[in-house]
């Protein structure tokens, strides 16, 4: 009898947790690092050099880490609602290890970090000032949306009616 009561109580808690989870709004926070060459005499074009996307829910902290080669990107923060939209407490860190070590075995690591609080609205971009070094200017662009994540250009080039790996016949024809 005791076991049945515990099972019923557990089901009620599970049902409550599931209903609460579906009621929350989810947003996609896109963080793009833009770079511009300041050494050029004419105004140069701004290009995206890095980016990361994270799902953020109001009143809940978020964290995401991405590692690609020697690049490590960390993003964390918390989204809170206010009368004009949302307040975003935001921290972004980029670490780059280029494979060089100091004589004592310590790695040479380049770190870029931004820690701020900013007002943001759904669907509008916010551009934050960044760092200027070695003739380059980095800025950070934030965008909060309810949309799907951006599709990678690689996947846009693929033909869905054709296999990704070459067929054996195609490989034999090339040889």
N, C-alpha and C positions, 0 to 999 in steps of 0.2 A: 504494500500500500504506500509506503514511504517512497519507494522508487517511482511509482506512478505520479505522485505529487511533484517530485523533483523534475520529472520529465515534462509535466504540464507547465510548471513554472519556467523551465528552460525554453520551451516552445514560445511562451508569451514574451520572454525577453528577446528571443531571436526575431520574432515577428516585429516587435517594437524597434529593434535595431535596423531591420530591413526597411521599414516604413520611414524611419528617420533618414536613412541613407539616400533614399530616392527623393526626399523633399529638398535636399540641399542643391543649391546652384553650383555649377562648375564652370570655371572660366579657363581660357587658355591664355597664359602670359608668354608672349614672345619677346625674347631679348636678343637684339642684333647689335653686333659691334661693327661700326662703320669706320672706314679708314680713308683719309684724304691726304694727298701729298702736298705739304706746305712749302717744299723747296722749289717747286715749279713756279715760274714767273706768272703764268696765267692761272686762273682758278681751275684747279683740277677736279676731276670727277670723283664723287664719293662712291666707294664700293663696300659691299658687305664682306667681311673677312671671317667672322665667326657668328654663330647663333645657337641659341638653346631655347627650348620650349618646355613649359611646365604647367601642369594643371593646378589651379589655385581655387580654393573654396573660401568664402567669406568666414572670418573669425577662426580660421584654422591655419596653423603654420604649414609651410611647404618647404621642400628641400629636393634638389635634384643634382646629380653629379654625372658628368659625361667625360669619358676618356677616349681619345682618339690619337694614336701615336704618342708623341710627347706632350700633347695638349690635354690639360685637365680643366674643365669648366665646372664651377659650383655656383648654384643659385639657391638662395633661401630667402624667406621673408614671411610676411603675413598680410592678408588683405582684409581691411575693415571698411564697413559701409559708413558714409557720412551723407550730409544733405546735398552735396554737389556731385556725388558719384561714389568713388572709393578712395581710401587712403592706402597706400602701399608702402610697407616697410620692406626694404629691398636690399639685399647684399649679393654682389656678383664678384667672383674671383676667377681669374684665368692664370694658370701656371703653365709655363713652357720649359721643358727640359730638352736641350739640344744635343745631349750626348757628350758634353764636355765635363770633365771633373778637375777640381783643383788638386795641387800636389798631395794634400792630405786625404784625398779620396772623397771630399765633399763635392756634390754635384753643383754645377752652375745652373741656377734656376731663375727665370724671369717671371715676376709676379705682377699682375695688374689687378687692382681691386677697387670697387666702388661700394659705398655703404650710405644709403640715403633714405629719406621718407619723402614721398611725392604723392600729389593728388592726381588721380587718373580716372578717365571715363571709358566706358565700354565702346570700342570701335574707333577711338582716337589715339593717335600716337603721341608719345612724350619723348622728347630728345633731351638727354642729359649730357652735360659737358664731360669731357674725358681728359685724356692725357696727351701732351704734346712732347714728342721726343724724336731725335734723329730725323728731323724733317718730315715727320708724319704726325697727323692729328687723329686720335681715336675718339669717337663719340658713341654713346649708348642710346639705342632707340628701344623703347618699351611700347608694347601694344597689348591691350587687354581685349579679348573677344570671346564670343560664344561659338565661334566657328570651329571647323575641323582644323587640325594641324596643317601647315603648309606642306604641299607635296614636293618631294625632292625632284630636282630637274632630271635626275637619272631615270626615275620611274616614269616621267612624262615622255621620255624618248623611247621607252620600250614599247614594242608592239604586242598587245595582249593575245594576238592570234598566232604568234610565233614563239617557239621555245627560247629560253634565255641561253641555254647551252647549245652549241652547234650539234647538228645531227651527224652521225658517223659518216653518212654518205658525203656530206659537205666537207668534212675533214679529209676524207680520201680523195675528193676531187681537187683539193688544194695541193696535195702532195703529188 
